[in-house]
């Protein structure tokens, strides 16, 4: 029988899930921005990396300032303003942006939203979700990251391939409006922590984090994982060279990650996150590497399936590691900023760096093989040292 307390937690999960889903839907749908611009007659050229990475670059710069904005204006105002930036950006692309420079500007505005929404949402999760079930709750919420690749990406790819470019662009303001409505439903926290034994509040600085070997090791491990995730930003171009539609990879990956998180969410609480989180990078990097050799829909689907397993466990495990290492509420918020900063950095750097590797290698295929072959080797080293570095967790 569900108690009022359990019902309240389920409501929180539903709200967090909805906000995450709409944010992820816009990001996944915009994977096709470069084909959209090319169809509009715009010359993308070397600006392709910025078209895909501008949002993450602005987010990268803004994230360290989020705790300051939170203290100044409060969670509610900051996250609402952030999501309004998503809406303005989507309207700008739908109505006006038909050049690479115009899209870059609109995506930069979206970066303001991304810079605050993820961090503030994690802070809400820490305050409102009990520590004893936080792992499985986060697993359920992060299903929303995978779901758009299953139900949003295929229709978006169809619209682009069918020449319905205006309809493609016009979809995103409606998604952003739905997310903004859901943000308005977030409860007022009033500064109360999650139902758990709490330690006295203590301010934690970025300097303290830099002095912690565990935090530095976590940052390196998370950076490799985020780099494999960011490989999806240019995957449409890889698929164009290899032959099969990108949706074969995206849809199977998303479906696998979603099923894993729904049915195996408890594993995030039971398995040793300190080893399994970095080990998931081996799976995701390995499948990015393998996809560069695939040339059939079945091969893309197999790569997507294994990639989805890695993402299904890895992302919620890394999110929970921020809570494990942070411990205190102020440390969790600061470490969440670091995790978000790393993710934004990789999402900004990866498309631009990949463009340079493509210029050197002469093809997207060889660029993926070189980059993710290297990531596999680095991830293996991280996995080997993880038990020693995280021995007291």
C-alpha positions as CSV (number, residue, x, y, z in Angstrom):
1,X,0.0,0.0,0.0
2,X,1.4,3.4,-1.0
3,X,1.7,5.9,1.9
4,X,1.3,9.6,1.3
5,X,5.1,9.9,1.7
6,X,5.6,7.3,-1.1
7,X,3.1,9.1,-3.3
8,X,4.9,12.4,-2.9
9,X,8.2,10.8,-3.9
10,X,6.5,9.4,-7.1
11,X,5.2,12.8,-7.9
12,X,8.7,14.3,-7.6
13,X,10.1,11.5,-9.9
14,X,7.4,12.3,-12.4
15,X,8.2,16.0,-12.4
16,X,11.9,15.4,-12.7
17,X,11.3,12.9,-15.4
18,X,9.2,15.2,-17.5
19,X,11.7,18.1,-17.2
20,X,14.5,15.8,-18.2
21,X,12.6,14.3,-21.1
22,X,11.7,17.7,-22.7
23,X,15.3,18.9,-22.3
24,X,16.7,15.7,-23.8
25,X,14.2,15.8,-26.6
26,X,15.4,19.1,-27.8
27,X,19.0,18.0,-27.6
28,X,18.4,14.7,-29.4
29,X,16.2,16.3,-32.1
30,X,18.9,18.9,-32.9
31,X,21.3,16.1,-34.0
32,X,20.0,16.9,-37.5
33,X,20.9,20.6,-37.4
34,X,23.7,20.3,-40.0
35,X,21.5,18.5,-42.6
36,X,18.8,21.1,-41.8
37,X,21.1,24.0,-42.5
38,X,22.5,22.4,-45.7
39,X,19.0,21.9,-47.0
40,X,18.3,25.6,-46.3
41,X,21.2,26.4,-48.6
42,X,23.6,27.5,-45.8
43,X,27.3,26.9,-46.0
44,X,28.3,25.1,-42.9
45,X,31.9,24.1,-43.6
46,X,34.2,24.4,-40.7
47,X,31.4,25.9,-38.6
48,X,29.8,22.4,-38.2
49,X,31.6,21.9,-34.9
50,X,30.3,25.2,-33.5
51,X,26.8,24.5,-34.7
52,X,26.7,21.3,-32.7
53,X,28.8,22.5,-29.8
54,X,27.9,26.2,-29.1
55,X,25.2,25.3,-26.7
56,X,27.6,23.2,-24.6
57,X,30.3,25.9,-24.8
58,X,28.1,28.5,-23.2
59,X,26.9,26.0,-20.7
60,X,30.5,25.2,-19.8
61,X,31.2,28.8,-19.0
62,X,28.0,29.4,-17.0
63,X,27.9,26.3,-14.8
64,X,30.5,27.4,-12.2
65,X,28.3,30.5,-11.6
66,X,25.1,28.5,-11.0
67,X,25.5,28.2,-7.1
68,X,25.9,32.0,-7.0
69,X,22.7,32.6,-9.0
70,X,21.0,30.0,-6.8
71,X,21.9,31.9,-3.6
72,X,21.0,35.2,-5.2
73,X,17.6,34.5,-6.8
74,X,16.6,31.0,-5.5
75,X,16.1,27.7,-7.2
76,X,12.7,28.4,-8.6
77,X,13.5,31.6,-10.4
78,X,16.8,30.4,-11.8
79,X,15.4,27.1,-13.3
80,X,12.4,29.0,-14.8
81,X,14.7,31.6,-16.4
82,X,16.9,28.8,-17.7
83,X,14.0,26.9,-19.3
84,X,12.7,30.2,-20.8
85,X,16.1,30.4,-22.6
86,X,15.3,27.0,-24.2
87,X,12.0,28.3,-25.4
88,X,13.5,31.5,-26.9
89,X,16.3,29.5,-28.6
90,X,13.8,27.0,-30.2
91,X,11.6,29.9,-31.4
92,X,14.6,31.6,-32.9
93,X,15.7,28.5,-34.9
94,X,12.1,27.9,-36.0
95,X,11.3,31.4,-37.2
96,X,14.6,33.1,-38.2
97,X,17.8,31.0,-38.2
98,X,18.7,29.8,-41.7
99,X,22.4,30.4,-41.5
100,X,25.1,28.6,-39.5
101,X,25.8,31.9,-37.6
102,X,22.1,32.3,-36.8
103,X,21.8,28.8,-35.5
104,X,25.0,29.2,-33.4
105,X,23.5,32.3,-31.8
106,X,20.3,30.5,-31.0
107,X,22.1,27.5,-29.6
108,X,24.2,29.7,-27.5
109,X,21.0,31.0,-25.9
110,X,20.0,27.4,-25.2
111,X,23.4,27.0,-23.6
112,X,22.3,29.5,-20.9
113,X,19.4,27.2,-20.1
114,X,21.4,24.1,-20.2
115,X,24.0,25.7,-17.9
116,X,21.5,26.1,-15.0
117,X,18.7,23.5,-15.5
118,X,20.8,20.4,-15.0
119,X,22.6,21.7,-11.9
120,X,19.4,23.1,-10.2
121,X,17.6,19.9,-11.0
122,X,20.3,17.8,-9.4
123,X,20.0,20.0,-6.3
124,X,16.2,19.4,-6.2
125,X,16.8,15.7,-6.5
126,X,19.2,15.7,-3.6
127,X,16.8,17.7,-1.4
128,X,13.6,15.8,-2.2
129,X,14.7,12.2,-2.8
130,X,15.6,10.0,0.2
131,X,19.2,8.7,0.2
132,X,18.1,5.1,0.7
133,X,16.3,4.9,-2.7
134,X,18.1,7.7,-4.5
135,X,20.0,5.4,-6.8
136,X,16.9,3.7,-8.2
137,X,15.0,7.0,-8.3
138,X,17.8,8.6,-10.4
139,X,17.9,5.5,-12.6
140,X,14.1,6.0,-13.3
141,X,14.6,9.7,-14.0
142,X,17.5,9.2,-16.3
143,X,15.3,6.9,-18.5
144,X,14.1,10.3,-19.8
145,X,17.6,10.9,-21.3
146,X,17.2,7.8,-23.5
147,X,13.5,8.0,-24.4
148,X,13.8,10.8,-26.9
149,X,16.3,8.8,-29.0
150,X,13.6,6.2,-29.3
151,X,10.5,8.3,-29.9
152,X,11.8,11.7,-31.0
153,X,14.9,11.0,-33.2
154,X,13.2,8.7,-35.8
155,X,10.4,11.2,-36.6
156,X,12.9,14.0,-36.8
157,X,15.1,12.0,-39.1
158,X,12.1,11.2,-41.2
159,X,11.2,14.9,-41.5
160,X,14.7,15.8,-42.6
161,X,15.0,12.9,-45.1
162,X,11.5,13.7,-46.5
163,X,12.2,17.4,-47.0
164,X,9.8,18.7,-44.3
165,X,12.4,21.1,-42.9
166,X,10.1,23.8,-41.6
167,X,8.0,21.2,-39.8
168,X,11.2,19.9,-38.2
169,X,12.2,23.3,-36.9
170,X,8.7,24.2,-35.7
171,X,8.4,21.1,-33.5
172,X,10.9,22.4,-30.9
173,X,9.1,25.4,-29.5
174,X,6.2,23.2,-28.5
175,X,8.6,20.8,-26.7
176,X,10.2,23.7,-24.9
177,X,6.8,25.1,-23.9
178,X,5.8,21.8,-22.4
179,X,9.1,21.7,-20.4
180,X,8.5,25.3,-19.2
181,X,5.0,24.3,-18.0
182,X,6.4,21.4,-16.1
183,X,9.1,23.5,-14.5
184,X,6.4,25.6,-13.0
185,X,5.2,22.5,-11.2
186,X,8.4,22.1,-9.2
187,X,7.7,22.4,-5.4
188,X,9.1,25.1,-3.2
189,X,12.0,23.4,-1.3
190,X,12.3,25.9,1.5
191,X,15.9,24.8,2.0
192,X,14.9,21.4,3.6
193,X,17.2,18.5,2.8
194,X,16.2,15.0,1.8
195,X,14.9,12.7,4.4
196,X,18.1,11.4,5.7
197,X,20.6,12.0,8.5
198,X,22.2,15.3,7.7
199,X,25.5,16.8,8.6
200,X,25.9,20.4,9.6
201,X,26.0,22.7,6.5
202,X,29.5,23.5,5.4
203,X,30.7,25.5,2.5
204,X,32.8,23.6,0.0
205,X,35.0,25.5,-2.5
206,X,36.3,24.5,-5.9
207,X,39.8,24.7,-4.3
208,X,38.8,22.0,-1.8
209,X,37.7,19.8,-4.7
210,X,41.0,20.3,-6.6
211,X,42.9,19.1,-3.5
212,X,40.9,15.8,-3.4
213,X,42.5,12.9,-5.3
214,X,39.1,11.2,-5.5
215,X,37.5,14.2,-7.1
216,X,40.3,14.6,-9.7
217,X,40.1,10.9,-10.5
218,X,36.3,11.2,-10.8
219,X,36.7,14.2,-13.1
220,X,39.1,12.2,-15.5
221,X,36.8,9.2,-15.4
222,X,33.7,11.3,-16.1
223,X,35.4,13.1,-18.9
224,X,36.1,9.9,-20.8
225,X,32.5,8.8,-20.3
226,X,31.2,12.1,-21.4
227,X,33.4,12.1,-24.5
228,X,31.9,8.8,-25.7
229,X,28.4,10.2,-25.1
230,X,29.3,13.4,-27.0
231,X,30.3,11.1,-30.0
232,X,26.6,10.9,-30.7
233,X,26.6,14.6,-31.7
234,X,28.3,13.8,-35.0
235,X,27.1,10.2,-35.4
236,X,24.7,11.3,-38.1
237,X,27.7,12.1,-40.3
238,X,29.3,8.7,-39.5
239,X,26.1,7.0,-40.4
240,X,26.1,8.9,-43.7
241,X,29.5,7.4,-44.5
242,X,28.8,3.9,-43.3
243,X,25.3,3.6,-45.0
244,X,22.6,2.7,-42.5
245,X,20.3,5.3,-41.0
246,X,21.5,6.7,-37.7
247,X,18.1,5.8,-36.1
248,X,19.1,2.1,-36.1
249,X,21.8,3.0,-33.6
250,X,20.0,5.7,-31.7
251,X,16.7,3.9,-31.2
252,X,18.1,0.5,-30.1
253,X,20.6,2.3,-27.8
254,X,17.8,4.3,-26.2
255,X,15.5,1.4,-25.9
256,X,18.2,-0.7,-24.2
257,X,19.2,2.0,-21.8
258,X,15.5,2.6,-20.9
259,X,14.7,-1.0,-20.3
260,X,17.9,-1.5,-18.3
261,X,17.1,1.5,-16.0
262,X,13.5,0.4,-15.5
263,X,14.2,-3.2,-14.8
264,X,17.7,-3.1,-13.3
265,X,17.7,0.2,-11.5
266,X,18.5,-1.5,-8.2
267,X,21.8,-2.5,-9.6
268,X,23.0,1.1,-9.4
269,X,22.5,0.8,-5.6
270,X,23.8,-2.8,-5.3
271,X,26.9,-3.0,-7.6
272,X,30.1,-1.1,-6.7
273,X,29.6,2.1,-8.5
274,X,33.3,3.1,-8.0
275,X,34.3,0.3,-10.5
276,X,31.2,-0.2,-12.6
277,X,30.8,3.5,-13.5
278,X,34.2,3.8,-15.2
279,X,33.9,0.3,-16.6
280,X,30.8,1.4,-18.5
281,X,33.1,3.7,-20.5
282,X,34.7,0.6,-22.0
283,X,31.3,-0.4,-23.4
284,X,30.3,3.0,-24.8
285,X,33.7,3.8,-26.3
286,X,34.0,0.3,-27.6
287,X,30.7,0.6,-29.5
288,X,31.6,4.0,-30.9
289,X,34.8,2.4,-32.2
290,X,32.9,-0.7,-33.5
291,X,30.3,1.5,-35.3
292,X,33.1,2.9,-37.4
293,X,33.5,-0.6,-38.9
294,X,29.7,-1.3,-39.2
295,X,28.0,-1.1,-42.6
296,X,24.7,-2.8,-42.1
297,X,21.5,-2.0,-40.1
298,X,22.0,-5.2,-37.9
299,X,25.6,-4.1,-37.0
300,X,24.4,-0.6,-36.1
301,X,21.6,-2.2,-33.9
302,X,24.1,-4.5,-32.2
303,X,26.4,-1.5,-31.5
304,X,23.5,0.5,-30.2
305,X,22.3,-2.4,-27.9
306,X,25.7,-2.6,-26.2
307,X,26.2,1.1,-26.1
308,X,22.7,1.4,-24.4
309,X,23.8,-1.1,-21.7
310,X,26.8,1.1,-21.0
311,X,24.7,4.3,-20.9
312,X,21.9,2.6,-19.0
313,X,24.2,1.9,-16.1
314,X,26.9,4.4,-16.5
315,X,25.1,7.8,-16.5
316,X,23.0,7.2,-13.3
317,X,26.1,5.6,-11.7
318,X,28.2,8.7,-12.3
319,X,25.4,10.9,-11.1
320,X,25.2,8.9,-7.9
321,X,29.0,9.0,-7.5
322,X,28.7,12.8,-7.2
323,X,26.5,12.2,-4.2
324,X,28.8,9.5,-2.8
325,X,31.9,11.6,-3.0
326,X,30.2,14.9,-2.1
327,X,28.5,13.6,1.0
328,X,27.4,17.0,2.3
329,X,24.7,19.1,0.6
330,X,27.0,22.0,-0.3
331,X,29.7,19.5,-1.6
332,X,27.0,17.7,-3.6
333,X,26.0,21.0,-5.3
334,X,29.6,22.0,-6.0
335,X,30.5,18.5,-7.3
336,X,27.3,18.5,-9.4
337,X,28.6,21.7,-11.0
338,X,31.9,20.0,-11.7
339,X,30.1,17.0,-13.3
340,X,28.0,19.2,-15.4
341,X,31.0,21.3,-16.3
342,X,32.8,18.2,-17.5
343,X,29.8,17.0,-19.6
344,X,29.4,20.5,-21.2
345,X,33.2,20.7,-21.9
346,X,33.2,17.4,-23.7
347,X,30.0,18.1,-25.6
348,X,31.6,21.4,-26.7
349,X,35.1,20.1,-27.4
350,X,34.2,16.7,-29.0
351,X,32.4,18.0,-32.2
352,X,35.1,20.7,-32.8
353,X,38.0,18.3,-32.1
354,X,36.3,15.7,-34.3
355,X,36.1,18.2,-37.1
356,X,39.9,18.7,-36.9
357,X,40.5,14.9,-36.8
358,X,38.2,14.5,-39.8
359,X,40.3,17.2,-41.7
360,X,43.5,15.2,-40.9
361,X,42.1,11.7,-41.4
362,X,40.1,12.5,-44.5
363,X,36.9,10.8,-43.3
364,X,34.5,10.6,-40.3
365,X,35.0,6.9,-40.2
366,X,38.8,7.1,-39.6
367,X,38.3,9.9,-37.1
368,X,36.0,7.8,-35.0
369,X,38.4,4.8,-35.1
370,X,41.3,6.9,-34.0
371,X,39.5,8.8,-31.2
372,X,37.6,6.0,-29.6
373,X,40.4,3.5,-29.9
374,X,42.4,5.9,-27.7
375,X,39.5,6.3,-25.3
376,X,39.3,2.5,-24.8
377,X,42.9,2.3,-23.7
378,X,42.5,5.3,-21.3
379,X,39.3,3.8,-19.8
380,X,41.0,0.5,-19.2
381,X,43.7,2.3,-17.1
382,X,41.0,4.2,-15.1
383,X,39.1,0.9,-14.4
384,X,42.4,-0.7,-13.1
385,X,43.0,2.1,-10.6
386,X,39.4,2.8,-9.5
387,X,39.4,0.3,-6.5
388,X,42.5,1.9,-5.0
389,X,41.4,5.5,-5.5
390,X,37.8,5.0,-4.2
391,X,38.8,2.4,-1.5
392,X,37.0,4.3,1.3
393,X,33.7,4.8,-0.5
